[in-house]
Amino acid sequence: MNTPAIELSGLTKTFASSTGPVRAVNGIDLRIGAGEIVAFLGPNGAGKTSTIDMMLGLSTPDSGSVRVFGTDPVTAAGNGRIAAVMQTGGLLPDFTVAETVRIVAGTFGAAAAVDRVVERARLTDIADRKVSKCSGGEQQRLKFALALLPDPDLIVLDEPTAGMDVESRRSFWATMRADAQSGRTVVFATHYLEEADDFADRIVMVAKGQIVADGSTASIRAQASGRTVSAILNPNDLEMVRATFPELTDVSERGGRHHLHTPDSDALARHLLTATGAREVEITSHNLEDAFVALTSEHSQTATPERIS
Ligand SMILES: Nc1ncnc2c1ncn2[C@@H]1O[C@H](COP(=O)(O)OP(=O)(O)OP(=O)(O)O)[C@@H](O)[C@H]1O
């Protein structure tokens, strides 16, 4: 059996804060196979960075374990199997792009890799530009190049496109996409649904320190593309509908209308119109954004993680 790239078991992490302890990660179990491209998607404060820090060995879990290619993360980093592009982290403004790559490669004993990573990160045209003159997107590509120096099997990116404009984001992901074809495992955190949707094979949605959904982008999309049927219903009809559609989820009443979520909205609407006294039947479609809001807000009404008193 192949060793997973990442295996997180029962991971928890609590931080002290002025308002009391904050449980940033609240029991995460996750297995990521070699070669997968996985998006960690979640609102602000969901626990993505805290989880990534533990994956990288930058912080220690309060409980649970982290394995990276079967070893602890610090060993995996030391062996060059895992590398990261973090949100923060200094680049020196007065060096050029090429100088930066050469200096870091020198400290790694990876001088032979300089040309390869400059090309991979599409930095050739800006190799002589000073870091201070590079756009946010170019600086992230430079960090990406540095992370590629050990030719890692797994690359972890924490919100790599935060603060970039649309054009820079697009160009950054084009670079990533080209690189990912080499079979590298990629794990990235993002707030942006469209990035997760465009680039990942699998989306792990995180809210309030927990995984609230985990599936192929197609399956999350399918969940998302479910439709809501709403109608004015009397209580007896509602009972009958529940009995006929046991897979019904998310039944709520607002303004005298019942809103019913089901994978087969056509069958439900047909049933309402032909077998019940339902009035004013409407079908509303959902998009990925709706699923994201629904899945993450079930677990956190606000974007604030659970506080432990
Ligand atoms: N070092 C720390 N000390 C205190 N609280 C922390 C610390 N690091 C994280 N937290 C808190 O833990 C929670 C989870 O933070 P984390 O950065 O992991 O979330 P995130 O999903 O990465 O959010 P964002 O998308 O905003 O980066 C937040 O409430 C954050 O304020």
The ligand as an SDF file (V2000), in Angstrom:
LIG
                    3D

 31 33  0  0  0  0  0  0  0  0999 V2000
   -0.5190   32.0950   17.7020 N   0  0  0  0  0  0  0  0  0  0  0  0
   -1.8120   32.2880   17.9720 C   0  0  0  0  0  0  0  0  0  0  0  0
   -2.2110   32.8230   19.1280 N   0  0  0  0  0  0  0  0  0  0  0  0
   -3.5170   33.0120   19.4060 C   0  0  0  0  0  0  0  0  0  0  0  0
   -4.5280   32.6850   18.5700 N   0  0  0  0  0  0  0  0  0  0  0  0
   -4.1880   32.1570   17.3900 C   0  0  0  0  0  0  0  0  0  0  0  0
   -2.8150   31.9360   17.0170 C   0  0  0  0  0  0  0  0  0  0  0  0
   -2.8060   31.4120   15.7740 N   0  0  0  0  0  0  0  0  0  0  0  0
   -4.0910   31.3010   15.3950 C   0  0  0  0  0  0  0  0  0  0  0  0
   -4.9150   31.7580   16.3570 N   0  0  0  0  0  0  0  0  0  0  0  0
   -6.3830   31.7860   16.3140 C   0  0  0  0  0  0  0  0  0  0  0  0
   -6.8310   30.5080   15.9270 O   0  0  0  0  0  0  0  0  0  0  0  0
   -7.9110   30.6130   15.0150 C   0  0  0  0  0  0  0  0  0  0  0  0
   -7.5850   29.8660   13.7320 C   0  0  0  0  0  0  0  0  0  0  0  0
   -6.6000   30.6190   13.0380 O   0  0  0  0  0  0  0  0  0  0  0  0
   -5.9540   30.1620   11.6680 P   0  0  0  0  0  0  0  0  0  0  0  0
   -4.9300   31.1950   11.3090 O   0  0  0  0  0  0  0  0  0  0  0  0
   -5.5010   28.7490   11.7670 O   0  0  0  0  0  0  0  0  0  0  0  0
   -7.1960   30.2280   10.6820 O   0  0  0  0  0  0  0  0  0  0  0  0
   -7.2260   30.3240    9.0990 P   0  0  0  0  0  0  0  0  0  0  0  0
   -8.3030   29.4050    8.6480 O   0  0  0  0  0  0  0  0  0  0  0  0
   -5.8740   30.0620    8.5430 O   0  0  0  0  0  0  0  0  0  0  0  0
   -7.6490   31.8170    8.8960 O   0  0  0  0  0  0  0  0  0  0  0  0
   -7.2340   32.8720    7.7460 P   0  0  0  0  0  0  0  0  0  0  0  0
   -7.9250   32.3920    6.5350 O   0  0  0  0  0  0  0  0  0  0  0  0
   -7.7940   34.1470    8.2660 O   0  0  0  0  0  0  0  0  0  0  0  0
   -5.7470   32.8630    7.6400 O   0  0  0  0  0  0  0  0  0  0  0  0
   -8.1510   32.0950   14.8220 C   0  0  0  0  0  0  0  0  0  0  0  0
   -9.1680   32.5050   15.7100 O   0  0  0  0  0  0  0  0  0  0  0  0
   -6.8510   32.7210   15.2210 C   0  0  0  0  0  0  0  0  0  0  0  0
   -7.0610   34.0270   15.7430 O   0  0  0  0  0  0  0  0  0  0  0  0
  1  2  1  0
  2  3  1  0
  2  7  2  0
  3  4  2  0
  4  5  1  0
  5  6  2  0
  6  7  1  0
  6 10  1  0
  7  8  1  0
  8  9  2  0
  9 10  1  0
 10 11  1  0
 11 12  1  0
 11 30  1  0
 12 13  1  0
 13 14  1  0
 13 28  1  0
 14 15  1  0
 15 16  1  0
 16 17  2  0
 16 18  1  0
 16 19  1  0
 19 20  1  0
 20 21  2  0
 20 22  1  0
 20 23  1  0
 23 24  1  0
 24 25  2  0
 24 26  1  0
 24 27  1  0
 28 29  1  0
 28 30  1  0
 30 31  1  0
M  END
$$$$
